[in-house]
Amino acid sequence: MPIPVPPRGDQSHDDLLHQDDLLHQDDLPEGWHLHVGFPGHRDDDPSLEIDELLGYNRWLTMEHEQYRVAESDQNETIDGRWRYIEHSATHTRVMIRLQRQTFAVPEEVRITGVIYLPWRAGDPITSQLLRELPTARIEAAINKRLFAMKRTETSTGGKIVLPSGHKISERDLLKPLGDPKKMRDFYELVALQHGQLTREGDRNPSATMAQVNGVALSTAQGWITKARERGFLPPGRRGRAG
């Protein structure tokens, strides 16, 4: 029996990301529900249109420079997806923009935009209502579901705790990693070192890792590839070194 294909506007299937679904009903606190579709009964995902309307993906031209927001070395704005939720009791409607923070270690999803719509047009929006939006709880639930099996570390007291229980200080992340055959957490450390270099603005972290670890560039690149295959690093982006 063929697997049914969800409607293009089904918010629980983020096919445009080619990755895990960003938001499930179970990610929402009690009292909130995820609409199947978007406002206006659209049969497609309007996230890219909303971003364009709000200027997320716009070319910005100035007198002596031209740049595109999506070309930032940090988390790309083009990766965001808007999702439409509603509070069952008050019928407050909210659109939240979910975006993968691909250079965070470990990777995570954050809410990077909110459109708040009271049930009745013209109703005031108070600071108390905005504070009651469960954004932090939604983020925590999503990240627990998506990355619980991929997390490479948790920070406690300035130390990074690896899956084996071994602890390492953040300041030691840029030291040689050691022999991959003798270290149980080797590829987790590869991901952490790569992430640290990326956060510091290194344009070619694989080359820097080769230098730090005293290995050939191809060896460092092989480590990174294996870390990606294990889910410890996000997929590489075409045309970008490292």
Secondary structure, 3 states (H helix, E strand, C coil): CCCCCCCCCCCCCCHHHCCCCCCCHHHCCCCEEECCCECCCECCCCHHHHHHHHCCCCEEECCCCEEEHHHCCCCCHHHCEEEEEEECCCCCEEEEEEEEECCCCCCEEEEEEEEEECCCCCCCCCHHHHHCCCHHHHHHHHHHHHHCCCCCCEEECCEEECCCCCEEEHHHCCCCCCCCCCCCCHHHHHHHHHHHHHHCCCCCHHHHHHHHHCCCHHHHHHHHHHHHHCCCCCCCCCCCCC
